[in-house]
Amino acid sequence: MKPKDATATVRLWGSYVDDKAIADPYYGGMNGFEEVYEQCVRYSNAFLDEVIGK
């Protein structure tokens, strides 16, 4: 699908930490939403560390 001369890549958010997809919090109650929030914060921090450099 990627053109031969393409230089950009598409990555899943979880690839910056543990290669896991962001969980669906719907069935986890309030705890599920808290866990997904924490997961998003970890992924965001790892993404920024890679893009900006640490």
ABEGO torsion letter per residue (X at the ends): XBBAABABBBBBAAAAAAGBBBBBAAAAEAAAAAAAAAAAAAAAAAAAAAAAEX
